[in-house]
C-alpha cells in the first residue's frame, strides 16, 4: 500500500479500446493527483489490455520493464490490406479469401517463428530524420524502413472463422503484431489486417486484475493507491 505523501511503484492498467496510451497516462495523473507517470510499451488505440504505468521513482525502471517479452491475443481479417495494417486504416486492396485449410493457415504461422527481421509499418512512431513515420504517412509518403531484429517465442492459431483468424503470439520488445498479421496475409496470398488486439502479459505481469480505465475515472484516489505495486514487490515479482 502507498501513502498519500509518496507514490512510487507500478500500476497495471487494462487499457480500453479507442484511446491512446498517453490518454491513459493523463487519466491516471488526474486520478492519483501526481505528475510523474510513464508507460511501458505503447498500445495502439485499436488495442486493449495490459499497459504498465510507472509512478514516481518507478519511472527509473521504465526501460527495464519495457524490454521484457509480451503476449498478445488477436484477430486478423484475411482478404483486406490497409495502410496502417489494422482496422483503423484505409483499405488499400481487397482479394477473395480462398477456402484455406487449417493446415495451410498453421503452416503460414509456422514460417514466423524464432528470430527474424520485421519491417516496421509506415504508420508508426519510429522516426526518420527526426520525423515520426506516421506524420510522413499522413502526407502520403512512403519511405524505406530499417528492418528490426525480432523474436517470436510462441505463435498459435486459436480459432479459424474465415475470413477471420484468432491467434496468440509471445514476442520480443519492438514487435509489431499488425505487421505480423499483414505478413501472414501476404504468405497466404490474400492479404490481411489486424482486426482486434489485446495484450495479456508483459514479462511477469498479467492483465488479470489490472485496474480498468472506468475504475481510474470513477474510484476515489484512496481506493486506487493500494493497487499500486511497490518497487520491492515489483522486484520480487520479476525474480530480481
GROMACS elastic network, one bead per residue, 0.5 to 0.9 nm:
[ bonds ]
;  ai    aj funct       b0    kb
    1   225     6  0.64987   500
    1   227     6  0.72760   500
    1   228     6  0.69373   500
    1   229     6  0.75488   500
    1   230     6  0.73197   500
    2     5     6  0.83777   500
    2     6     6  0.69151   500
    2     7     6  0.59340   500
    2     8     6  0.74996   500
    2     9     6  0.86104   500
    2   225     6  0.56048   500
    2   226     6  0.59695   500
    2   227     6  0.85352   500
    2   228     6  0.69731   500
    2   229     6  0.83719   500
    2   230     6  0.74131   500
    3     6     6  0.56563   500
    3     7     6  0.66617   500
    3   225     6  0.75268   500
    3   226     6  0.87281   500
    4     7     6  0.68175   500
    4   222     6  0.80998   500
    4   225     6  0.78554   500
    6    56     6  0.80626   500
    7    32     6  0.86426   500
    7    34     6  0.80436   500
    7    55     6  0.66291   500
    7    56     6  0.59177   500
    7    57     6  0.81373   500
    7   225     6  0.78982   500
    7   228     6  0.82887   500
    7   230     6  0.87953   500
    8    54     6  0.78113   500
    8    55     6  0.51181   500
    8    57     6  0.52120   500
    8    58     6  0.55540   500
    8    59     6  0.85125   500
    8   228     6  0.79353   500
    8   229     6  0.82980   500
    8   230     6  0.65352   500
    8   231     6  0.70816   500
    9    53     6  0.85260   500
    9    54     6  0.59925   500
    9    55     6  0.51932   500
    9    56     6  0.66644   500
    9    57     6  0.67129   500
    9    59     6  0.80453   500
    9   228     6  0.60628   500
    9   229     6  0.53734   500
    9   231     6  0.50139   500
    9   232     6  0.86211   500
    9   233     6  0.86991   500
    9   234     6  0.77130   500
   10    52     6  0.68777   500
   10    53     6  0.56558   500
   10    55     6  0.58586   500
   10    56     6  0.88684   500
   10    58     6  0.62022   500
   10    59     6  0.85601   500
   10   227     6  0.87862   500
   10   228     6  0.55212   500
   10   229     6  0.50176   500
   10   230     6  0.66313   500
   10   231     6  0.71939   500
   10   234     6  0.73508   500
   11    51     6  0.84918   500
   11    52     6  0.60857   500
   11    53     6  0.50777   500
   11    54     6  0.64119   500
   11    55     6  0.73397   500
   11   210     6  0.79488   500
   11   211     6  0.77822   500
   11   227     6  0.67278   500
   11   229     6  0.61959   500
   12    50     6  0.66534   500
   12    51     6  0.61234   500
   12    53     6  0.62271   500
   12    54     6  0.88302   500
   12   205     6  0.79843   500
   12   206     6  0.82584   500
   12   207     6  0.72277   500
   12   209     6  0.83049   500
   12   210     6  0.50062   500
   12   211     6  0.61715   500
   12   212     6  0.88373   500
   12   227     6  0.81703   500
   12   228     6  0.76793   500
   12   229     6  0.83428   500
   13    24     6  0.83778   500
   13    49     6  0.74829   500
   13    50     6  0.57484   500
   13    51     6  0.51719   500
   13    52     6  0.62500   500
   13    53     6  0.72278   500
   13   207     6  0.74122   500
   13   209     6  0.87456   500
   13   212     6  0.57811   500
   13   213     6  0.71079   500
   13   216     6  0.87956   500
   14    48     6  0.67827   500
   14    51     6  0.62156   500
   14    52     6  0.87944   500
   14   199     6  0.88957   500
   14   207     6  0.62720   500
   14   208     6  0.84432   500
   14   209     6  0.84692   500
   14   210     6  0.54873   500
   14   211     6  0.58277   500
   14   213     6  0.66977   500
   15    19     6  0.78461   500
   15    20     6  0.86217   500
   15    21     6  0.76993   500
   15    24     6  0.71381   500
   15    43     6  0.82373   500
   15    47     6  0.77868   500
   15    49     6  0.50304   500
   15    50     6  0.63286   500
   15    51     6  0.62403   500
   15   211     6  0.86555   500
   15   212     6  0.66735   500
   15   213     6  0.62514   500
   16    19     6  0.66243   500
   16    20     6  0.89653   500
   16    24     6  0.87993   500
   16    45     6  0.82765   500
   16    46     6  0.87313   500
   16    47     6  0.75456   500
   16    48     6  0.51159   500
   16    49     6  0.70371   500
   16   212     6  0.75919   500
   16   213     6  0.64728   500
   16   214     6  0.87230   500
   17    20     6  0.84234   500
   17    44     6  0.86540   500
   17    45     6  0.58432   500
   17    46     6  0.54625   500
   17    47     6  0.57095   500
   17    48     6  0.52513   500
   17    49     6  0.86472   500
   18    44     6  0.83954   500
   18    46     6  0.57049   500
   18    47     6  0.77262   500
   18    48     6  0.85294   500
   19    22     6  0.81542   500
   19    23     6  0.60898   500
   19    24     6  0.74209   500
   19    44     6  0.78347   500
   19    46     6  0.77075   500
   19    47     6  0.86493   500
   20    23     6  0.50957   500
   20    24     6  0.67566   500
   20    25     6  0.89404   500
   20    42     6  0.80548   500
   20    43     6  0.69081   500
   20    44     6  0.61850   500
   20    46     6  0.86539   500
   21    24     6  0.52121   500
   21    25     6  0.64924   500
   21    26     6  0.88528   500
   21    39     6  0.73724   500
   21    41     6  0.85497   500
   21    42     6  0.58037   500
   21    43     6  0.58790   500
   21    44     6  0.72822   500
   21    45     6  0.75933   500
   21    51     6  0.76169   500
   22    26     6  0.62156   500
   22    27     6  0.86615   500
   22    38     6  0.87704   500
   22    39     6  0.80391   500
   22    42     6  0.84334   500
   23    26     6  0.51233   500
   23    27     6  0.62470   500
   23    28     6  0.86279   500
   24    27     6  0.51208   500
   24    28     6  0.61257   500
   24    29     6  0.85952   500
   24    39     6  0.88951   500
   24    51     6  0.86772   500
   24   213     6  0.72907   500
   24   216     6  0.89192   500
   25    28     6  0.50990   500
   25    29     6  0.61270   500
   25    30     6  0.87585   500
   25    37     6  0.66547   500
   25    38     6  0.68604   500
   25    39     6  0.70975   500
   25    53     6  0.74921   500
   26    29     6  0.51363   500
   26    30     6  0.64823   500
   26    31     6  0.86914   500
   26    35     6  0.88195   500
   26    37     6  0.86955   500
   27    30     6  0.53154   500
   27    31     6  0.61597   500
   27    32     6  0.87126   500
   27   213     6  0.80241   500
   27   216     6  0.69624   500
   27   217     6  0.69128   500
   28    32     6  0.59451   500
   28    33     6  0.79382   500
   28    34     6  0.82602   500
   28    37     6  0.80200   500
   28    53     6  0.88452   500
   28   213     6  0.85932   500
   28   216     6  0.63738   500
   28   217     6  0.80756   500
   29    32     6  0.54057   500
   29    33     6  0.54665   500
   29    34     6  0.51998   500
   29    35     6  0.56179   500
   29    36     6  0.77922   500
   29    37     6  0.68906   500
   30    34     6  0.70202   500
   30    35     6  0.82943   500
   30   216     6  0.88781   500
   30   217     6  0.85902   500
   31    34     6  0.81234   500
   31   216     6  0.60215   500
   31   217     6  0.66072   500
   31   218     6  0.85034   500
   31   219     6  0.79727   500
   31   220     6  0.76037   500
   31   221     6  0.60111   500
   31   224     6  0.81146   500
   32    35     6  0.85823   500
   32   216     6  0.86214   500
   32   220     6  0.87998   500
   32   221     6  0.56238   500
   32   222     6  0.86516   500
   32   224     6  0.74923   500
   32   225     6  0.75652   500
   33   221     6  0.79995   500
   34    37     6  0.75077   500
   34    55     6  0.83462   500
   34    56     6  0.82044   500
   35    55     6  0.85616   500
   35    56     6  0.82046   500
   36    54     6  0.82315   500
   36    55     6  0.59370   500
   36    56     6  0.51767   500
   36    57     6  0.82814   500
   36    59     6  0.76566   500
   37    53     6  0.66096   500
   37    54     6  0.55298   500
   37    56     6  0.63892   500
   37    58     6  0.83189   500
   37    59     6  0.68544   500
   38    52     6  0.84762   500
   38    53     6  0.55837   500
   38    54     6  0.51394   500
   38    55     6  0.67138   500
   38    56     6  0.87860   500
   38    58     6  0.86158   500
   38    59     6  0.61702   500
   38    62     6  0.73940   500
   39    42     6  0.72687   500
   39    51     6  0.68930   500
   39    52     6  0.56939   500
   39    54     6  0.60086   500
   39    55     6  0.89022   500
   39    59     6  0.83908   500
   39    62     6  0.73204   500
   39    66     6  0.85630   500
   40    51     6  0.67800   500
   40    52     6  0.53427   500
   40    53     6  0.62908   500
   40    54     6  0.75145   500
   40    62     6  0.60509   500
   40    63     6  0.73940   500
   40    64     6  0.89789   500
   40    65     6  0.64774   500
   40    67     6  0.86904   500
   41    51     6  0.71951   500
   41    52     6  0.76201   500
   41    65     6  0.86716   500
   41    66     6  0.56987   500
   41    67     6  0.86888   500
   41   173     6  0.82777   500
   41   174     6  0.86181   500
   42    51     6  0.76803   500
   43    46     6  0.79578   500
   43    47     6  0.59291   500
   43    48     6  0.73688   500
   43    49     6  0.83768   500
   43    50     6  0.86450   500
   43    51     6  0.73606   500
   43   199     6  0.82983   500
   44    47     6  0.53719   500
   44    48     6  0.82552   500
   45    48     6  0.77840   500
   45    88     6  0.85192   500
   46    86     6  0.80141   500
   46    87     6  0.75922   500
   46    88     6  0.69505   500
   46   195     6  0.82401   500
   46   196     6  0.67558   500
   46   197     6  0.70211   500
   46   198     6  0.89548   500
   47   196     6  0.65529   500
   47   198     6  0.55304   500
   47   199     6  0.75321   500
   48    51     6  0.85424   500
   48   196     6  0.84805   500
   48   197     6  0.64033   500
   48   199     6  0.64837   500
   48   200     6  0.89218   500
   49    72     6  0.87633   500
   49   197     6  0.82486   500
   49   200     6  0.59932   500
   49   201     6  0.84899   500
   49   207     6  0.62486   500
   49   210     6  0.87792   500
   50   198     6  0.77313   500
   50   199     6  0.53418   500
   50   200     6  0.58900   500
   50   201     6  0.65635   500
   50   202     6  0.74647   500
   50   205     6  0.83324   500
   50   206     6  0.69812   500
   50   208     6  0.86162   500
   50   210     6  0.73786   500
   51   199     6  0.80256   500
   51   202     6  0.86072   500
   51   207     6  0.82046   500
   51   210     6  0.88898   500
   52    62     6  0.89939   500
   52    65     6  0.82687   500
   52    66     6  0.86970   500
   52   202     6  0.82298   500
   52   205     6  0.84237   500
   53    58     6  0.85510   500
   53    59     6  0.83852   500
   53    62     6  0.84098   500
   54    57     6  0.78284   500
   54    60     6  0.82745   500
   54    61     6  0.78630   500
   54    62     6  0.64700   500
   55    59     6  0.59000   500
   55   228     6  0.84522   500
   56    59     6  0.60033   500
   56    60     6  0.83423   500
   57    60     6  0.57490   500
   57    61     6  0.80578   500
   57   231     6  0.83693   500
   58    61     6  0.57372   500
   58    62     6  0.68931   500
   58   230     6  0.84743   500
   58   231     6  0.67116   500
   59    62     6  0.50054   500
   59    63     6  0.82985   500
   60    63     6  0.75735   500
   60    64     6  0.85034   500
   61    64     6  0.51771   500
   61    65     6  0.63460   500
   61    66     6  0.86795   500
   62    65     6  0.52764   500
   62    66     6  0.61272   500
   62    67     6  0.87480   500
   63    66     6  0.50262   500
   63    67     6  0.62688   500
   64    67     6  0.54405   500
   64    68     6  0.72595   500
   65    68     6  0.57731   500
   65   202     6  0.81002   500
   65   203     6  0.75118   500
   66    69     6  0.83172   500
   66   173     6  0.71081   500
   66   202     6  0.82642   500
   66   203     6  0.88067   500
   67   172     6  0.78734   500
   67   173     6  0.56214   500
   67   174     6  0.86021   500
   67   203     6  0.85791   500
   68   172     6  0.69462   500
   68   173     6  0.62989   500
   68   202     6  0.63183   500
   68   203     6  0.50061   500
   68   204     6  0.86301   500
   69   153     6  0.89029   500
   69   170     6  0.69983   500
   69   171     6  0.56595   500
   69   173     6  0.58132   500
   69   201     6  0.81908   500
   69   202     6  0.57826   500
   69   203     6  0.53358   500
   69   204     6  0.89672   500
   70   169     6  0.82355   500
   70   170     6  0.56373   500
   70   171     6  0.54608   500
   70   172     6  0.62864   500
   70   173     6  0.69986   500
   70   175     6  0.89011   500
   70   199     6  0.73087   500
   70   200     6  0.77769   500
   70   201     6  0.55611   500
   70   203     6  0.63052   500
   71   154     6  0.88781   500
   71   168     6  0.73420   500
   71   169     6  0.57599   500
   71   171     6  0.64398   500
   71   172     6  0.89316   500
   71   198     6  0.86451   500
   71   199     6  0.59299   500
   71   200     6  0.55843   500
   71   202     6  0.63789   500
   71   203     6  0.84948   500
   72   167     6  0.83590   500
   72   168     6  0.56884   500
   72   169     6  0.54240   500
   72   170     6  0.64607   500
   72   171     6  0.83393   500
   72   177     6  0.81635   500
   72   197     6  0.68620   500
   72   198     6  0.55390   500
   72   200     6  0.54950   500
   72   201     6  0.70859   500
   73   166     6  0.73901   500
   73   167     6  0.57213   500
   73   169     6  0.64960   500
   73   170     6  0.89379   500
   73   196     6  0.83803   500
   73   197     6  0.59611   500
   73   198     6  0.53802   500
   73   199     6  0.65421   500
   73   200     6  0.70825   500
   74   165     6  0.82878   500
   74   166     6  0.57105   500
   74   167     6  0.54686   500
   74   168     6  0.63758   500
   74   169     6  0.83490   500
   74   177     6  0.83982   500
   74   194     6  0.73838   500
   74   195     6  0.74783   500
   74   196     6  0.52843   500
   74   198     6  0.61381   500
   74   199     6  0.85836   500
   75   164     6  0.64707   500
   75   165     6  0.54916   500
   75   167     6  0.62642   500
   75   168     6  0.88597   500
   75   181     6  0.85048   500
   75   193     6  0.87602   500
   75   194     6  0.61095   500
   75   195     6  0.53977   500
   75   196     6  0.50320   500
   75   197     6  0.65478   500
   76    86     6  0.84495   500
   76   163     6  0.82583   500
   76   164     6  0.56156   500
   76   165     6  0.53389   500
   76   166     6  0.65645   500
   76   167     6  0.79969   500
   76   178     6  0.84084   500
   76   181     6  0.59426   500
   76   182     6  0.84559   500
   76   185     6  0.86560   500
   76   192     6  0.64526   500
   76   193     6  0.55673   500
   76   195     6  0.51515   500
   76   196     6  0.70157   500
   76   197     6  0.88410   500
   77    80     6  0.67812   500
   77    81     6  0.88051   500
   77    87     6  0.88629   500
   77   162     6  0.79052   500
   77   163     6  0.55435   500
   77   165     6  0.65219   500
   77   181     6  0.83015   500
   77   185     6  0.85558   500
   77   191     6  0.85592   500
   77   192     6  0.53751   500
   77   193     6  0.55350   500
   77   194     6  0.63117   500
   77   195     6  0.59933   500
   78    81     6  0.80721   500
   78    95     6  0.84566   500
   78    96     6  0.86325   500
   78    97     6  0.65093   500
   78   162     6  0.74562   500
   78   163     6  0.50734   500
   78   164     6  0.61380   500
   78   165     6  0.77241   500
   78   181     6  0.87891   500
   78   182     6  0.89915   500
   78   185     6  0.62574   500
   78   188     6  0.86728   500
   78   190     6  0.64703   500
   78   191     6  0.58502   500
   78   193     6  0.67620   500
   78   194     6  0.89259   500
   79    93     6  0.80356   500
   79    94     6  0.55300   500
   79    96     6  0.57372   500
   79    97     6  0.53450   500
   79    98     6  0.89473   500
   79   163     6  0.70501   500
   79   185     6  0.75817   500
   79   189     6  0.86879   500
   79   191     6  0.50893   500
   79   192     6  0.54379   500
   79   193     6  0.82354   500
   80    91     6  0.65711   500
   80    92     6  0.75498   500
   80    93     6  0.58479   500
   80    95     6  0.64786   500
   80    96     6  0.87354   500
   80   185     6  0.85805   500
   80   190     6  0.75058   500
   80   191     6  0.56586   500
   80   192     6  0.50039   500
   80   193     6  0.62618   500
   81    84     6  0.86392   500
   81    85     6  0.64959   500
   81    86     6  0.81526   500
   81    89     6  0.89703   500
   81    90     6  0.83972   500
   81    91     6  0.57738   500
   81    92     6  0.56376   500
   81    93     6  0.52863   500
   81    94     6  0.65960   500
   81    95     6  0.86605   500
   81   182     6  0.71159   500
   81   185     6  0.81492   500
   81   190     6  0.85842   500
   81   191     6  0.54116   500
   81   192     6  0.50559   500
   81   193     6  0.54471   500
   82    86     6  0.63305   500
   82    87     6  0.72983   500
   82    88     6  0.83086   500
   82    89     6  0.53748   500
   82    90     6  0.51672   500
   82    92     6  0.50747   500
   82    93     6  0.70861   500
   82   182     6  0.86481   500
   82   192     6  0.79266   500
   82   193     6  0.63318   500
   83    86     6  0.78120   500
   83    88     6  0.89672   500
   83    89     6  0.54616   500
   83    90     6  0.55934   500
   83    91     6  0.65706   500
   83    92     6  0.62337   500
   83   121     6  0.85998   500
   83   122     6  0.79953   500
   83   123     6  0.75652   500
   83   137     6  0.87246   500
   84    87     6  0.77711   500
   84    88     6  0.69811   500
   84    90     6  0.72468   500
   84    91     6  0.88791   500
   84   121     6  0.69489   500
   84   122     6  0.71561   500
   84   123     6  0.53558   500
   84   124     6  0.83559   500
   84   178     6  0.81101   500
   84   179     6  0.88780   500
   84   193     6  0.83837   500
   85    88     6  0.82359   500
   85    89     6  0.67399   500
   85    90     6  0.88620   500
   85    91     6  0.89871   500
   85   121     6  0.73888   500
   85   123     6  0.82678   500
   85   178     6  0.54525   500
   85   179     6  0.62505   500
   85   181     6  0.76159   500
   85   182     6  0.59965   500
   85   192     6  0.77393   500
   85   194     6  0.62697   500
   86    89     6  0.58429   500
   86    90     6  0.87712   500
   86   178     6  0.58779   500
   86   179     6  0.85209   500
   86   181     6  0.84485   500
   86   182     6  0.83697   500
   86   192     6  0.85980   500
   86   195     6  0.58990   500
   86   196     6  0.80462   500
   87    90     6  0.78779   500
   87    91     6  0.85045   500
   87   193     6  0.66423   500
   87   194     6  0.60680   500
   87   195     6  0.50718   500
   87   196     6  0.76675   500
   88   195     6  0.84646   500
   89    92     6  0.88411   500
   91    94     6  0.74492   500
   93   191     6  0.79274   500
   94   190     6  0.79205   500
   94   191     6  0.76827   500
   94   192     6  0.89868   500
   95   189     6  0.86907   500
   95   190     6  0.54686   500
   95   191     6  0.70702   500
   96   190     6  0.66152   500
   97   100     6  0.77522   500
   97   162     6  0.79060   500
   97   163     6  0.67069   500
   97   189     6  0.85861   500
   97   190     6  0.59395   500
   97   191     6  0.86618   500
   98   189     6  0.89462   500
   98   190     6  0.78174   500
   99   162     6  0.82091   500
  100   103     6  0.81207   500
  100   104     6  0.61655   500
  100   105     6  0.67310   500
  100   162     6  0.83113   500
  100   188     6  0.85448   500
  101   104     6  0.52170   500
  101   105     6  0.64515   500
  101   106     6  0.86445   500
  102   105     6  0.51543   500
  102   106     6  0.60001   500
  102   107     6  0.84118   500
  102   157     6  0.86866   500
  102   160     6  0.73582   500
  103   106     6  0.51397   500
  103   107     6  0.59777   500
  103   108     6  0.86668   500
  104   107     6  0.50875   500
  104   108     6  0.64069   500
  104   109     6  0.88875   500
  104   188     6  0.80008   500
  105   108     6  0.51874   500
  105   109     6  0.64908   500
  105   110     6  0.87009   500
  105   157     6  0.79896   500
  105   160     6  0.87489   500
  105   165     6  0.87954   500
  105   184     6  0.86394   500
  105   188     6  0.73323   500
  106   109     6  0.50461   500
  106   110     6  0.60637   500
  106   111     6  0.88437   500
  106   156     6  0.76014   500
  106   157     6  0.64845   500
  107   111     6  0.65811   500
  108   111     6  0.54801   500
  108   112     6  0.74783   500
  108   184     6  0.61637   500
  108   185     6  0.86476   500
  108   187     6  0.61318   500
  108   188     6  0.66405   500
  109   112     6  0.56179   500
  109   113     6  0.77367   500
  109   155     6  0.69196   500
  109   156     6  0.72513   500
  109   157     6  0.76305   500
  109   184     6  0.66470   500
  109   187     6  0.88407   500
  110   113     6  0.59898   500
  110   155     6  0.74646   500
  110   156     6  0.83192   500
  111   184     6  0.87434   500
  111   187     6  0.88363   500
  112   115     6  0.83329   500
  112   116     6  0.77134   500
  112   151     6  0.88675   500
  112   152     6  0.71719   500
  112   155     6  0.79134   500
  112   180     6  0.83071   500
  112   184     6  0.83131   500
  113   116     6  0.77882   500
  113   151     6  0.71925   500
  113   152     6  0.51938   500
  113   153     6  0.68502   500
  113   154     6  0.72395   500
  113   155     6  0.70686   500
  114   150     6  0.82112   500
  114   151     6  0.51815   500
  114   153     6  0.60230   500
  114   154     6  0.82629   500
  115   149     6  0.70692   500
  115   150     6  0.58054   500
  115   152     6  0.66151   500
  115   153     6  0.87005   500
  116   148     6  0.81901   500
  116   149     6  0.58245   500
  116   150     6  0.57166   500
  116   151     6  0.63752   500
  116   152     6  0.84518   500
  117   147     6  0.55933   500
  117   148     6  0.51546   500
  117   150     6  0.59240   500
  117   151     6  0.84130   500
  118   146     6  0.87319   500
  118   147     6  0.51932   500
  118   148     6  0.51649   500
  118   149     6  0.64617   500
  118   150     6  0.66336   500
  118   175     6  0.77224   500
  118   176     6  0.81120   500
  118   179     6  0.78401   500
  118   180     6  0.82843   500
  119   145     6  0.64234   500
  119   146     6  0.64788   500
  119   148     6  0.61366   500
  119   149     6  0.89823   500
  119   176     6  0.88892   500
  119   179     6  0.77792   500
  120   123     6  0.84545   500
  120   124     6  0.73969   500
  120   126     6  0.81745   500
  120   145     6  0.66113   500
  120   146     6  0.75682   500
  120   147     6  0.66414   500
  120   148     6  0.72434   500
  120   175     6  0.83812   500
  120   176     6  0.68773   500
  120   179     6  0.69355   500
  121   124     6  0.59808   500
  121   126     6  0.89905   500
  121   133     6  0.83668   500
  121   134     6  0.88415   500
  121   145     6  0.80507   500
  121   176     6  0.80058   500
  121   178     6  0.83485   500
  121   179     6  0.65220   500
  122   125     6  0.86743   500
  122   126     6  0.84883   500
  122   133     6  0.55185   500
  122   134     6  0.60549   500
  122   136     6  0.79463   500
  122   137     6  0.60644   500
  122   141     6  0.87139   500
  122   142     6  0.67205   500
  122   143     6  0.76091   500
  122   144     6  0.88788   500
  122   145     6  0.78741   500
  123   126     6  0.86633   500
  123   132     6  0.86752   500
  123   133     6  0.59842   500
  123   135     6  0.79206   500
  123   136     6  0.84114   500
  123   137     6  0.61365   500
  123   138     6  0.83557   500
  124   127     6  0.83287   500
  124   132     6  0.70498   500
  124   133     6  0.55752   500
  124   134     6  0.51268   500
  124   135     6  0.87155   500
  124   137     6  0.88719   500
  125   131     6  0.87134   500
  125   132     6  0.50507   500
  125   133     6  0.59058   500
  125   134     6  0.62078   500
  125   135     6  0.86086   500
  126   130     6  0.89596   500
  126   131     6  0.81087   500
  126   132     6  0.54272   500
  126   133     6  0.57487   500
  126   134     6  0.80514   500
  127   130     6  0.52762   500
  127   133     6  0.56107   500
  127   134     6  0.87151   500
  128   131     6  0.52220   500
  128   132     6  0.62554   500
  128   133     6  0.63758   500
  128   136     6  0.89138   500
  128   143     6  0.83592   500
  128   145     6  0.82495   500
  129   132     6  0.84356   500
  131   134     6  0.85247   500
  131   135     6  0.70489   500
  131   136     6  0.74628   500
  132   135     6  0.55939   500
  132   136     6  0.69651   500
  132   137     6  0.89906   500
  133   136     6  0.51224   500
  133   137     6  0.61367   500
  133   138     6  0.87087   500
  133   141     6  0.89020   500
  133   142     6  0.85249   500
  133   143     6  0.82192   500
  134   138     6  0.62330   500
  134   139     6  0.87918   500
  135   138     6  0.51663   500
  135   139     6  0.66926   500
  135   141     6  0.88318   500
  136   139     6  0.51440   500
  136   140     6  0.66186   500
  136   141     6  0.53102   500
  136   142     6  0.71684   500
  136   143     6  0.82194   500
  137   141     6  0.51040   500
  137   142     6  0.63180   500
  137   143     6  0.87302   500
  138   141     6  0.73010   500
  139   142     6  0.89508   500
  142   145     6  0.89926   500
  145   148     6  0.89796   500
  148   174     6  0.78637   500
  148   175     6  0.83084   500
  149   174     6  0.86232   500
  149   175     6  0.87373   500
  150   171     6  0.75755   500
  150   172     6  0.60095   500
  150   173     6  0.74752   500
  150   174     6  0.70408   500
  150   175     6  0.61118   500
  151   170     6  0.86489   500
  151   171     6  0.56558   500
  151   172     6  0.53134   500
  151   173     6  0.84283   500
  151   175     6  0.77396   500
  152   155     6  0.68333   500
  152   169     6  0.71035   500
  152   170     6  0.59143   500
  152   172     6  0.65764   500
  152   175     6  0.86144   500
  153   169     6  0.76212   500
  153   170     6  0.53820   500
  153   171     6  0.56933   500
  153   172     6  0.78849   500
  154   168     6  0.77625   500
  154   169     6  0.55555   500
  154   170     6  0.50121   500
  154   171     6  0.72368   500
  155   167     6  0.74054   500
  155   168     6  0.57952   500
  155   170     6  0.64887   500
  155   171     6  0.85324   500
  156   166     6  0.87831   500
  156   167     6  0.56030   500
  156   168     6  0.53467   500
  156   169     6  0.65499   500
  157   160     6  0.75389   500
  157   165     6  0.72046   500
  157   166     6  0.61273   500
  157   168     6  0.66018   500
  157   169     6  0.89680   500
  158   165     6  0.76098   500
  158   166     6  0.52763   500
  158   168     6  0.68957   500
  159   164     6  0.84719   500
  159   165     6  0.59152   500
  159   167     6  0.69833   500
  160   163     6  0.79509   500
  160   164     6  0.62747   500
  160   166     6  0.63269   500
  160   167     6  0.88536   500
  161   164     6  0.50572   500
  161   165     6  0.59825   500
  161   166     6  0.80832   500
  162   165     6  0.65937   500
  164   195     6  0.84210   500
  169   177     6  0.82853   500
  170   201     6  0.87664   500
  171   174     6  0.86108   500
  171   175     6  0.65176   500
  171   177     6  0.89405   500
  172   175     6  0.59768   500
  173   176     6  0.89418   500
  175   179     6  0.83418   500
  175   180     6  0.82891   500
  176   179     6  0.52682   500
  176   180     6  0.63562   500
  176   181     6  0.89373   500
  177   181     6  0.63457   500
  177   182     6  0.86037   500
  177   194     6  0.77138   500
  177   197     6  0.82003   500
  178   181     6  0.50860   500
  178   182     6  0.61942   500
  178   183     6  0.86093   500
  178   193     6  0.66118   500
  178   194     6  0.51860   500
  178   195     6  0.86836   500
  178   197     6  0.86402   500
  179   183     6  0.59694   500
  179   184     6  0.84978   500
  179   193     6  0.80897   500
  179   194     6  0.81973   500
  180   183     6  0.51848   500
  180   184     6  0.62192   500
  180   185     6  0.85904   500
  180   193     6  0.88897   500
  180   194     6  0.85131   500
  181   184     6  0.52477   500
  181   185     6  0.62013   500
  181   186     6  0.87966   500
  181   191     6  0.86775   500
  181   192     6  0.61121   500
  181   193     6  0.56128   500
  181   194     6  0.56807   500
  182   185     6  0.51165   500
  182   186     6  0.64678   500
  182   187     6  0.88125   500
  182   191     6  0.64783   500
  182   192     6  0.51169   500
  182   193     6  0.53111   500
  182   194     6  0.73375   500
  183   186     6  0.50807   500
  183   187     6  0.62718   500
  183   188     6  0.87323   500
  183   191     6  0.78470   500
  183   192     6  0.78119   500
  183   193     6  0.89690   500
  184   188     6  0.61955   500
  184   189     6  0.85753   500
  184   191     6  0.75650   500
  184   192     6  0.72292   500
  185   188     6  0.51148   500
  185   189     6  0.62279   500
  185   190     6  0.57583   500
  185   193     6  0.74297   500
  186   190     6  0.62661   500
  186   192     6  0.72647   500
  187   190     6  0.80133   500
  187   191     6  0.79114   500
  188   191     6  0.70417   500
  188   192     6  0.88338   500
  194   197     6  0.73363   500
  199   202     6  0.77851   500
  199   206     6  0.88369   500
  199   207     6  0.75697   500
  200   205     6  0.85824   500
  200   206     6  0.58910   500
  200   207     6  0.52404   500
  200   208     6  0.78595   500
  201   204     6  0.70871   500
  201   205     6  0.56183   500
  201   207     6  0.61388   500
  201   208     6  0.89291   500
  202   205     6  0.52685   500
  202   206     6  0.65905   500
  202   207     6  0.85881   500
  203   206     6  0.81156   500
  203   238     6  0.76263   500
  204   237     6  0.67386   500
  204   238     6  0.59562   500
  204   239     6  0.88322   500
  205   208     6  0.88348   500
  205   237     6  0.80837   500
  205   238     6  0.83509   500
  206   209     6  0.78928   500
  206   210     6  0.77157   500
  207   210     6  0.52773   500
  207   211     6  0.87030   500
  209   212     6  0.86643   500
  210   227     6  0.84712   500
  211   214     6  0.82962   500
  211   215     6  0.63290   500
  211   216     6  0.70093   500
  211   224     6  0.83386   500
  211   227     6  0.76234   500
  212   215     6  0.51570   500
  212   216     6  0.64267   500
  212   217     6  0.88108   500
  213   217     6  0.62887   500
  213   218     6  0.86506   500
  214   217     6  0.51340   500
  214   218     6  0.60523   500
  214   219     6  0.81372   500
  215   218     6  0.51279   500
  215   219     6  0.52433   500
  215   220     6  0.88262   500
  215   224     6  0.82891   500
  216   219     6  0.58619   500
  216   220     6  0.83420   500
  216   221     6  0.85254   500
  216   224     6  0.74658   500
  217   220     6  0.85902   500
  219   222     6  0.81222   500
  219   223     6  0.63223   500
  219   224     6  0.68220   500
  220   223     6  0.54696   500
  220   224     6  0.67613   500
  221   224     6  0.51440   500
  221   225     6  0.62974   500
  222   225     6  0.55288   500
  222   226     6  0.75572   500
  223   226     6  0.64343   500
  223   227     6  0.76223   500
  224   227     6  0.53566   500
  224   228     6  0.71918   500
  225   228     6  0.56289   500
  226   229     6  0.77250   500
  229   232     6  0.82417   500
  229   233     6  0.60403   500
  229   234     6  0.62875   500
  230   233     6  0.51286   500
  230   234     6  0.62301   500
  230   235     6  0.86831   500
  231   235     6  0.61696   500
  231   236     6  0.86870   500
  232   235     6  0.50205   500
  232   236     6  0.62506   500
  232   237     6  0.86148   500
  233   236     6  0.51182   500
  233   237     6  0.60988   500
  233   238     6  0.85966   500
  234   237     6  0.50730   500
  234   238     6  0.61713   500
  234   239     6  0.85941   500
  234   240     6  0.86465   500
  235   238     6  0.52378   500
  235   239     6  0.62551   500
  235   240     6  0.52295   500
  236   239     6  0.50394   500
  236   240     6  0.60701   500
  237   240     6  0.76785   500
